[in-house]
């Protein structure tokens, strides 16, 4: 399948100005702000908007929602110009389309892939077809609750030919992201990666480590060589 030569990078769960600045300096493509109030990385809409205003041109703010009403999603997006939406709950294709303003705001849909051999039972081809109006399908490990899992799933069990742009997530860090990219990128139109806990200060959710951010970006670029 046609592949992008450059793996795009999103860092999720930003809560502090210093971390936003460090991520932008490292050259990431997108930053995620969690608007799900049961997440340890939750920020308010107002806080997300303030952090997003620090971003330089061509870096995309992404607002993460879990089973939020379309009205509230659109209201939140009105505070963050140029944002993208990430649906990470049980949202149907129709709800995603409505909450995106009938496609006015680009969005991606999270697919929760079972951990272990159960990954083979998840029909990613059908999922990508059902959510064909999404700009990308984000792959995360299926664990209890919603939001970032912090766990990997069996990348080798994914289908060989997924007709979608994919975003690989779930337990990524500087040590394993190169392998993840090399395994998954040939299976899709293009590949991006999404990291949260893998670039955080140990035991401090929402607090990023600048050195880990730079090392993660470096490892991604190594996979692109």
C-alpha positions as CSV (number, residue, x, y, z in Angstrom):
1,X,0.0,0.0,0.0
2,X,1.0,3.6,-0.4
3,X,3.1,4.8,2.5
4,X,4.1,8.1,3.9
5,X,7.8,8.6,4.2
6,X,7.5,10.5,7.4
7,X,5.9,9.2,10.6
8,X,3.9,11.9,12.3
9,X,4.0,12.3,16.1
10,X,1.3,13.1,18.6
11,X,1.9,13.5,22.3
12,X,-1.2,13.2,24.4
13,X,-2.3,14.2,27.9
14,X,-0.6,17.6,28.1
15,X,-1.4,19.6,31.2
16,X,1.5,22.1,31.6
17,X,2.9,25.0,29.6
18,X,6.5,23.7,29.9
19,X,5.5,20.3,28.4
20,X,3.7,22.0,25.5
21,X,6.8,24.1,24.8
22,X,9.1,21.1,25.0
23,X,7.0,19.0,22.7
24,X,6.8,21.8,20.2
25,X,10.5,22.4,20.4
26,X,11.1,18.6,19.8
27,X,9.2,18.9,16.5
28,X,6.0,16.9,17.2
29,X,3.0,17.3,14.8
30,X,0.1,17.3,17.3
31,X,-0.6,17.6,21.0
32,X,-3.6,16.0,22.7
33,X,-5.7,17.5,25.5
34,X,-7.9,15.1,27.4
35,X,-11.4,16.5,28.1
36,X,-12.6,13.4,29.8
37,X,-13.2,14.2,33.5
38,X,-12.5,10.7,34.7
39,X,-8.9,10.8,33.4
40,X,-5.9,11.6,35.6
41,X,-4.8,13.8,32.7
42,X,-8.0,15.7,32.4
43,X,-8.0,19.5,31.7
44,X,-10.9,21.9,31.3
45,X,-11.8,23.4,27.9
46,X,-10.5,26.7,29.1
47,X,-7.2,25.2,30.1
48,X,-6.9,23.3,26.8
49,X,-7.5,26.5,24.9
50,X,-4.9,28.4,26.9
51,X,-2.3,25.6,26.3
52,X,-3.2,25.4,22.6
53,X,-2.5,29.1,22.1
54,X,1.2,28.4,22.9
55,X,1.5,26.2,19.8
56,X,3.5,27.4,16.8
57,X,2.1,27.2,13.3
58,X,1.4,23.8,11.8
59,X,1.2,22.0,15.1
60,X,-2.4,20.6,15.6
61,X,-4.2,20.6,19.0
62,X,-6.3,17.5,19.4
63,X,-9.2,17.4,21.9
64,X,-10.0,13.9,23.3
65,X,-13.6,13.1,24.2
66,X,-15.2,10.0,25.7
67,X,-19.0,9.5,25.1
68,X,-19.6,13.3,25.1
69,X,-22.7,14.8,23.5
70,X,-22.2,16.3,20.0
71,X,-23.3,19.7,21.4
72,X,-20.6,19.7,24.0
73,X,-18.0,18.5,21.6
74,X,-18.8,21.3,19.1
75,X,-18.9,23.9,21.9
76,X,-15.5,22.8,23.2
77,X,-14.0,22.9,19.7
78,X,-15.2,26.5,19.2
79,X,-12.7,27.5,21.9
80,X,-9.7,25.8,20.2
81,X,-9.4,27.1,16.6
82,X,-7.8,24.6,14.2
83,X,-8.3,21.6,16.5
84,X,-8.9,18.0,15.6
85,X,-11.2,15.7,17.5
86,X,-10.3,12.3,19.0
87,X,-13.3,10.1,19.9
88,X,-12.2,7.5,22.4
89,X,-15.4,6.0,23.8
90,X,-18.4,4.1,22.3
91,X,-19.3,6.7,19.7
92,X,-21.1,5.4,16.6
93,X,-20.2,6.7,13.1
94,X,-23.3,8.8,13.1
95,X,-22.5,10.4,16.4
96,X,-18.9,11.2,15.3
97,X,-20.2,12.7,12.1
98,X,-22.7,14.9,14.0
99,X,-20.2,15.9,16.7
100,X,-17.7,16.9,14.0
101,X,-20.2,19.4,12.6
102,X,-21.0,17.1,9.7
103,X,-17.3,16.7,8.9
104,X,-16.4,20.4,9.3
105,X,-13.9,19.5,12.0
106,X,-11.5,16.6,11.2
107,X,-11.6,13.7,13.6
108,X,-10.1,10.3,14.4
109,X,-11.7,7.3,16.0
110,X,-10.0,5.1,18.5
111,X,-10.2,1.4,18.0
112,X,-9.6,-0.6,21.2
113,X,-7.6,-3.7,20.2
114,X,-7.8,-6.7,22.5
115,X,-4.5,-7.5,24.3
116,X,-2.9,-10.9,23.4
117,X,-4.2,-13.4,20.9
118,X,-7.7,-11.8,21.1
119,X,-6.4,-9.1,18.7
120,X,-7.2,-11.5,15.8
121,X,-10.9,-11.3,16.7
122,X,-11.1,-7.6,16.2
123,X,-12.3,-6.8,12.6
124,X,-10.2,-3.7,11.9
125,X,-11.0,-3.8,8.2
126,X,-14.7,-3.5,9.0
127,X,-14.1,-0.9,11.7
128,X,-12.1,1.2,9.3
129,X,-14.9,0.9,6.7
130,X,-17.6,1.8,9.3
131,X,-15.6,4.9,10.2
132,X,-14.4,5.8,6.7
133,X,-15.3,9.5,7.3
134,X,-12.7,9.7,10.0
135,X,-9.4,11.1,9.0
136,X,-7.6,8.3,10.8
137,X,-8.1,5.3,13.0
138,X,-6.2,5.3,16.3
139,X,-5.2,1.9,17.6
140,X,-5.0,1.5,21.4
141,X,-5.0,-1.6,23.6
142,X,-8.4,-2.5,25.1
143,X,-8.2,-2.3,28.9
144,X,-10.7,-1.5,31.6
145,X,-12.0,2.1,31.4
146,X,-11.4,4.7,28.7
147,X,-8.5,6.9,27.6
148,X,-4.9,5.9,27.2
149,X,-4.2,2.3,28.1
150,X,-0.4,2.5,28.6
151,X,-0.3,-1.1,27.3
152,X,0.8,-2.5,24.0
153,X,-1.1,-5.1,21.9
154,X,0.2,-7.6,19.4
155,X,1.1,-5.5,16.4
156,X,1.9,-8.5,14.3
157,X,-1.7,-9.7,14.5
158,X,-3.1,-6.7,12.7
159,X,-4.4,-7.2,9.2
160,X,-1.9,-6.8,6.3
161,X,-3.9,-4.3,4.2
162,X,-5.9,-1.7,6.1
163,X,-7.4,1.0,3.8
164,X,-7.0,3.8,6.3
165,X,-4.5,6.2,7.9
166,X,-3.6,4.6,11.2
167,X,-2.3,6.1,14.4
168,X,-0.4,3.6,16.6
169,X,-0.9,4.1,20.3
170,X,-0.8,2.1,23.5
171,X,2.3,1.6,25.6
172,X,4.7,3.2,23.2
173,X,8.1,4.6,24.3
174,X,11.5,5.4,22.9
175,X,12.6,1.7,23.3
176,X,9.8,0.1,21.3
177,X,8.4,2.7,18.9
178,X,10.9,2.0,16.1
179,X,9.8,-1.7,16.1
180,X,6.1,-0.7,16.2
181,X,6.5,1.6,13.2
182,X,8.3,-0.9,11.1
183,X,5.7,-3.6,11.9
184,X,2.6,-1.5,11.3
185,X,3.5,1.0,8.6
186,X,3.4,-1.5,5.7
187,X,-0.2,-2.4,6.7
188,X,-1.9,0.9,6.1
189,X,-2.1,4.1,3.9
190,X,0.2,6.0,6.3
191,X,1.2,5.8,10.0
192,X,1.4,8.2,12.9
193,X,2.3,7.4,16.5
194,X,0.7,8.7,19.7
195,X,2.4,8.6,23.1
196,X,1.4,9.7,26.6
197,X,2.7,7.7,29.6
198,X,5.8,6.7,27.6
199,X,7.2,10.3,27.9
200,X,6.0,11.0,31.4
201,X,7.9,11.5,34.7
202,X,7.6,8.2,36.6
203,X,4.3,7.9,38.5
204,X,3.2,11.4,37.6
205,X,0.4,11.2,35.0
206,X,0.2,14.4,32.9
207,X,3.7,15.5,33.8
208,X,6.0,15.0,30.8
209,X,9.8,14.6,30.8
210,X,11.5,16.7,28.1
211,X,14.3,14.2,27.7
212,X,11.9,11.4,27.1
213,X,10.0,13.5,24.6
214,X,13.2,14.2,22.6
215,X,14.3,10.6,22.8
216,X,10.9,9.4,21.6
217,X,11.1,11.8,18.6
218,X,14.6,10.6,17.9
219,X,13.5,7.0,17.9
220,X,10.6,7.7,15.5
221,X,13.0,9.5,13.1
222,X,15.3,6.5,13.2
223,X,12.5,4.3,12.0
224,X,11.9,6.7,9.1
225,X,15.5,6.4,7.9
